[in-house]
Amino acid sequence: MTVATKTSETPPAQQPDTPALWHRLIVRPELGALLGALLVFVFFSVITDGFLTPGGVSNWLDDSSTLGIMAVAVAMLMIGGEFDLSAGVMTASTGVVTALLAVHAGWNLWLALLVSLLFALAVGAFNGWMVMRTGLPSFIVTLGTFLALQGLNLGVTRLVTNGVQVSGVRGAAGYESAGSVFASTMRIGGATIQASVLWWIVVTALAALILARTRFGNWIFAVGGALPSARAVGVPAVRTKILLFMGTAFAGWIVGSCNVLRLGSVQASQGIGLELHYIIAAVVGGCLLTGGFGSAIGAAIGALIFGMASKGIVFAGWNSDWFMLFLGTLLLAAVLVNNGFQKRAERIRR
């Protein structure tokens, strides 16, 4: 009689699921920006001598930080399907309000900062309400706000100071404590790190957490991706978009406060023209112009690319005019890459 024997086979060692890992990476909006940042970093590190020095690092991080704070807030708004062309001038408006109240009205600087914050949030809420109430494109509504704030900044500043600058903030009551929050510095490895860099990190982390881990983050993607569908499933679209506009205004207040306390003065025309840089940084970071897709971390990386490139061109001894060519090329490349990533992500999710 033949006895059948049971043989056992040792299962093969499990191999890492490489395709699954690649799929998880390819759906991340910030992947293209990260690769671009590495390329820019390596390029200027190799061709220049000052890029990686403590002074060089301080310079490009400083440039990136205020741009990054705004780019992250603008990215969240773009994911929600809207634009804010008043974001740049808001940095000047909040600084002007703070400086006028602290210097010419004699208020404590903290009270002046609080009033400028309330002013910024009110303007942001107005923008959001107008967009949702009238149905007009946010491009048009915020362009009107941009022009109104620009005229208000120049008119009020000239009326009070007979010029276009408000100075003397360092002599205001409360400057020492407020300056420690918005204008202090620290030394890390020989590099001087401005307070705005810490604000940039905090704002980016908070925005990333909101988008990835909260119900409000889901609402942002929903209203940006398909507003009628979002409303049909009960998403509070009006509240969501108003809060997003208030978020860009809040970021403008942070940047304006950092600038006015660091410099001790504010120009009424400050920040004008930078709104397009914020949008470009958000697009480079993975945001689509059509909404519903993007990343706060990607926008922060997009701002880092700006800072490294702008200072890298200086360290390389090139004419700064080449920076605009870089911006145009970067924007076109980012749009193409982001569209490709979105289509690939949609195929993977199916």
C-alpha positions as CSV (number, residue, x, y, z in Angstrom):
1,M,0.0,0.0,0.0
2,T,1.3,3.3,-1.0
3,V,1.1,5.9,1.7
4,A,0.6,9.4,0.5
5,T,2.7,11.8,2.3
6,K,1.7,15.4,2.7
7,T,4.4,17.8,1.7
8,S,4.5,21.4,2.7
9,E,6.0,24.2,0.8
10,T,7.5,27.2,2.4
11,P,5.7,30.3,1.1
12,P,7.9,32.7,-0.7
13,A,9.0,35.7,1.1
14,Q,6.6,38.6,0.6
15,Q,8.0,41.2,-1.8
16,P,7.2,44.8,-1.3
17,D,4.2,46.0,-3.3
18,T,6.2,48.3,-5.5
19,P,3.3,49.1,-7.9
20,A,1.0,50.0,-4.9
21,L,3.8,52.2,-3.4
22,W,4.2,54.0,-6.8
23,H,0.4,54.5,-7.0
24,R,0.3,56.1,-3.6
25,L,3.1,58.4,-4.6
26,I,1.8,59.4,-8.0
27,V,-1.5,60.6,-6.6
28,R,0.2,63.0,-4.4
29,P,-0.1,66.6,-5.9
30,E,3.2,67.7,-4.4
31,L,5.3,65.1,-6.0
32,G,6.2,67.2,-9.0
33,A,7.1,70.2,-6.8
34,L,9.3,68.1,-4.7
35,L,11.2,66.8,-7.7
36,G,11.5,70.4,-9.0
37,A,12.8,71.7,-5.6
38,L,15.4,69.0,-5.5
39,L,16.5,69.9,-9.0
40,V,16.7,73.6,-8.3
41,F,18.6,73.0,-5.0
42,V,21.2,70.7,-6.6
43,F,21.6,73.0,-9.6
44,F,22.4,76.2,-7.6
45,S,24.4,74.3,-5.0
46,V,26.7,73.1,-7.8
47,I,27.1,76.2,-9.9
48,T,27.3,78.8,-7.1
49,D,29.6,79.3,-4.0
50,G,27.2,81.2,-1.7
51,F,24.0,79.2,-2.1
52,L,24.7,76.7,0.8
53,T,26.5,79.1,3.1
54,P,24.7,80.2,6.3
55,G,24.0,83.6,4.8
56,G,22.8,82.1,1.5
57,V,20.4,79.7,3.3
58,S,19.1,82.6,5.4
59,N,18.4,84.6,2.3
60,W,16.4,82.1,0.3
61,L,14.5,80.8,3.3
62,D,13.6,84.4,4.2
63,D,12.3,85.0,0.7
64,S,10.4,81.8,0.6
65,S,8.7,82.2,4.0
66,T,6.4,85.1,3.4
67,L,5.6,83.9,-0.1
68,G,5.0,80.5,1.4
69,I,2.5,81.6,4.0
70,M,0.4,83.3,1.4
71,A,0.8,80.5,-1.1
72,V,-0.5,77.9,1.3
73,A,-3.7,79.9,2.0
74,V,-4.2,80.7,-1.7
75,A,-3.7,77.0,-2.4
76,M,-6.5,76.0,-0.1
77,L,-8.7,78.6,-1.8
78,M,-7.8,77.3,-5.2
79,I,-8.6,73.7,-4.1
80,G,-12.0,75.1,-3.1
81,G,-12.4,76.4,-6.7
82,E,-11.8,80.2,-6.2
83,F,-9.1,82.9,-6.6
84,D,-8.2,85.9,-4.5
85,L,-6.4,88.7,-6.4
86,S,-6.6,90.9,-3.3
87,A,-4.2,88.7,-1.4
88,G,-1.1,90.7,-2.2
89,V,-2.5,94.1,-1.3
90,M,-3.9,92.7,1.9
91,T,-0.4,92.4,3.3
92,A,0.0,96.1,2.9
93,S,-3.5,97.0,4.1
94,T,-3.1,95.2,7.4
95,G,0.4,96.7,7.9
96,V,-1.0,100.2,7.2
97,V,-3.9,99.8,9.7
98,T,-1.5,98.5,12.3
99,A,1.1,101.2,11.8
100,L,-1.4,104.1,11.7
101,L,-3.2,103.0,14.9
102,A,0.1,102.3,16.7
103,V,2.0,105.4,15.6
104,H,-0.5,108.1,14.8
105,A,-3.3,107.1,17.1
106,G,-1.0,106.1,20.0
107,W,-2.6,102.7,20.5
108,N,-0.8,99.7,22.0
109,L,0.7,97.6,19.2
110,W,-1.2,94.5,20.3
111,L,-4.5,96.3,20.1
112,A,-3.6,97.7,16.7
113,L,-2.7,94.2,15.5
114,L,-6.1,92.9,16.7
115,V,-8.0,95.6,14.9
116,S,-6.0,95.0,11.7
117,L,-6.8,91.3,12.1
118,L,-10.5,92.0,12.4
119,F,-10.3,94.3,9.3
120,A,-8.6,91.5,7.3
121,L,-11.2,88.9,8.3
122,A,-14.0,91.3,7.5
123,V,-12.6,91.9,4.0
124,G,-12.2,88.2,3.5
125,A,-15.7,87.4,4.6
126,F,-17.0,90.2,2.3
127,N,-15.2,88.6,-0.7
128,G,-16.6,85.2,0.1
129,W,-20.1,86.5,0.6
130,M,-20.1,88.5,-2.6
131,V,-18.9,85.6,-4.6
132,M,-21.5,83.2,-3.3
133,R,-24.3,85.8,-3.1
134,T,-23.9,87.2,-6.6
135,G,-22.5,84.2,-8.5
136,L,-19.8,86.4,-10.0
137,P,-16.4,84.9,-10.7
138,S,-14.1,85.4,-7.7
139,F,-11.5,86.8,-10.2
140,I,-13.8,89.8,-10.7
141,V,-14.9,90.3,-7.1
142,T,-11.4,90.2,-5.7
143,L,-10.0,92.3,-8.5
144,G,-12.5,95.0,-7.3
145,T,-11.4,94.5,-3.7
146,F,-7.7,94.7,-4.9
147,L,-8.3,98.1,-6.5
148,A,-10.4,99.4,-3.6
149,L,-7.7,98.4,-1.0
150,Q,-5.0,99.8,-3.2
151,G,-6.7,103.2,-3.4
152,L,-7.6,103.1,0.3
153,N,-4.0,102.4,1.4
154,L,-2.6,105.2,-0.7
155,G,-5.3,107.7,0.1
156,V,-5.4,107.2,3.8
157,T,-1.6,107.0,4.2
158,R,-1.1,110.2,2.2
159,L,-3.9,112.0,4.1
160,V,-2.4,111.1,7.5
161,T,1.4,111.3,6.8
162,N,1.6,113.4,3.6
163,G,3.5,110.5,2.1
164,V,3.1,106.9,1.1
165,Q,4.9,105.4,4.1
166,V,4.1,105.0,7.8
167,S,7.2,104.7,10.0
168,G,8.0,104.8,13.7
169,V,6.5,101.4,14.6
170,R,9.5,100.4,16.7
171,G,8.7,103.2,19.1
172,A,5.1,102.1,19.7
173,A,4.0,100.7,23.0
174,G,4.1,96.9,23.0
175,Y,6.7,96.6,20.3
176,E,9.1,94.5,22.3
177,S,6.6,91.7,22.9
178,A,4.9,91.9,19.5
179,G,8.3,91.9,17.8
180,S,9.3,88.8,19.6
181,V,6.3,87.0,18.0
182,F,6.4,88.4,14.4
183,A,10.0,89.8,13.9
184,S,12.4,87.8,16.1
185,T,15.3,85.8,14.8
186,M,17.2,82.7,15.8
187,R,20.6,81.2,14.9
188,I,20.7,77.7,13.6
189,G,24.0,76.4,12.3
190,G,25.2,79.9,11.6
191,A,22.1,80.8,9.6
192,T,19.8,83.5,10.8
193,I,16.2,82.3,10.8
194,Q,13.4,84.9,10.7
195,A,10.2,84.4,12.7
196,S,8.3,84.4,9.3
197,V,10.0,81.0,8.6
198,L,8.4,79.5,11.8
199,W,5.1,81.0,10.8
200,W,5.5,79.4,7.4
201,I,6.1,76.0,8.9
202,V,3.1,76.4,11.4
203,V,0.7,77.6,8.7
204,T,1.7,74.8,6.3
205,A,1.4,72.1,9.0
206,L,-2.0,73.4,10.1
207,A,-3.3,73.6,6.5
208,A,-2.1,70.1,5.6
209,L,-3.7,68.8,8.8
210,I,-7.0,70.5,7.9
211,L,-7.0,69.1,4.3
212,A,-6.1,65.6,5.2
213,R,-7.7,64.9,8.6
214,T,-10.8,67.1,9.0
215,R,-14.4,67.3,7.7
216,F,-13.7,70.8,6.6
217,G,-10.9,69.6,4.5
218,N,-13.3,67.2,2.7
219,W,-15.7,70.0,2.2
220,I,-12.9,72.1,0.5
221,F,-12.2,69.3,-2.0
222,A,-15.9,68.8,-2.5
223,V,-16.9,72.4,-3.3
224,G,-13.8,72.8,-5.6
225,G,-14.3,69.6,-7.5
226,A,-18.1,69.7,-8.1
227,L,-20.1,72.4,-6.3
228,P,-23.6,71.2,-7.3
229,S,-22.8,67.6,-6.1
230,A,-21.3,68.9,-2.9
231,R,-24.5,70.9,-2.2
232,A,-26.6,67.9,-3.0
233,V,-24.9,65.8,-0.3
234,G,-25.2,68.5,2.3
235,V,-21.9,70.3,2.2
236,P,-22.2,73.9,3.5
237,A,-20.7,75.4,0.4
238,V,-21.3,79.1,1.4
239,R,-19.8,78.7,4.8
240,T,-16.8,76.8,3.4
241,K,-15.9,79.3,0.7
242,I,-16.4,82.3,3.0
243,L,-14.0,80.7,5.5
244,L,-11.5,80.0,2.7
245,F,-11.5,83.7,1.7
246,M,-11.1,84.6,5.4
247,G,-8.1,82.2,5.4
248,T,-6.3,84.1,2.7
249,A,-7.0,87.4,4.5
250,F,-5.7,85.9,7.8
251,A,-2.5,84.8,6.0
252,G,-2.2,88.4,4.6
253,W,-2.4,89.7,8.2
254,I,0.4,87.4,9.3
255,V,2.7,88.5,6.5
256,G,1.7,92.1,6.9
257,S,2.4,91.9,10.7
258,C,5.8,90.2,10.1
259,N,6.8,92.9,7.6
260,V,5.7,96.0,9.5
261,L,7.3,94.8,12.8
262,R,10.5,93.7,11.2
263,L,11.0,96.8,9.1
264,G,9.5,99.3,11.5
265,S,7.5,100.8,8.7
266,V,5.2,100.0,5.8
267,Q,4.8,101.3,2.3
268,A,1.2,101.8,1.1
269,S,2.0,100.1,-2.2
270,Q,3.6,97.0,-0.6
271,G,2.6,93.6,-1.9
272,I,1.0,94.8,-5.1
273,G,1.8,92.3,-7.9
274,L,2.7,89.5,-5.6
275,E,-0.8,87.9,-5.9
276,L,0.2,86.3,-9.2
277,H,3.3,84.9,-7.5
278,Y,1.1,83.2,-4.8
279,I,-1.0,81.6,-7.5
280,I,2.0,80.4,-9.4
281,A,3.5,78.9,-6.3
282,A,0.3,77.1,-5.6
283,V,0.1,75.8,-9.2
284,V,3.8,74.7,-9.0
285,G,2.8,72.9,-5.8
286,G,0.2,70.8,-7.5
287,C,-3.0,72.9,-7.5
288,L,-5.2,72.9,-10.6
289,L,-6.7,76.1,-11.8
290,T,-10.0,74.3,-12.1
291,G,-10.1,73.4,-8.3
292,G,-10.7,70.2,-6.4
293,F,-7.0,69.1,-6.5
294,G,-3.9,70.3,-4.7
295,S,-1.8,70.3,-1.6
296,A,-0.8,72.7,1.1
297,I,2.6,71.1,1.4
298,G,3.1,71.4,-2.4
299,A,2.3,75.1,-2.2
300,A,5.0,75.5,0.5
301,I,7.5,73.6,-1.7
302,G,6.5,75.8,-4.7
303,A,7.3,78.9,-2.6
304,L,10.6,77.3,-1.6
305,I,11.4,76.9,-5.3
306,F,10.7,80.6,-5.8
307,G,13.1,81.6,-3.0
308,M,15.9,79.3,-4.0
309,A,15.7,80.4,-7.7
310,S,15.5,84.1,-7.0
311,K,18.5,84.0,-4.7
312,G,20.3,81.4,-6.7
313,I,20.2,83.6,-9.8
314,V,21.8,86.4,-7.7
315,F,24.5,84.1,-6.4
316,A,25.2,82.9,-9.9
317,G,25.8,86.5,-11.0
318,W,23.1,86.4,-13.6
319,N,20.8,89.3,-14.6
320,S,17.7,89.2,-12.3
321,D,15.5,89.6,-15.4
322,W,16.1,85.9,-16.1
323,F,13.9,85.1,-13.1
324,M,10.8,86.1,-15.0
325,L,11.7,83.6,-17.7
326,F,12.1,81.0,-15.1
327,L,8.7,81.8,-13.6
328,G,7.0,81.5,-17.0
329,T,8.7,78.3,-17.9
330,L,8.0,76.9,-14.4
331,L,4.3,77.8,-14.6
332,L,3.8,76.1,-18.0
333,A,5.7,73.0,-16.9
334,A,3.7,72.8,-13.6
335,V,0.4,73.0,-15.4
336,L,1.3,70.2,-17.7
337,V,2.7,68.0,-15.0
338,N,-0.3,68.6,-12.7
339,N,-2.8,67.7,-15.4
340,G,-0.9,64.5,-16.0
341,F,-0.8,63.7,-12.3
342,Q,-4.5,64.3,-11.9
343,K,-5.4,62.1,-14.8
344,R,-3.2,59.3,-13.6
345,A,-4.6,59.7,-10.1
346,E,-8.2,59.4,-11.4
347,R,-7.3,56.2,-13.3
348,I,-5.7,54.7,-10.2
349,R,-8.6,55.5,-8.0
350,R,-11.0,53.8,-10.4
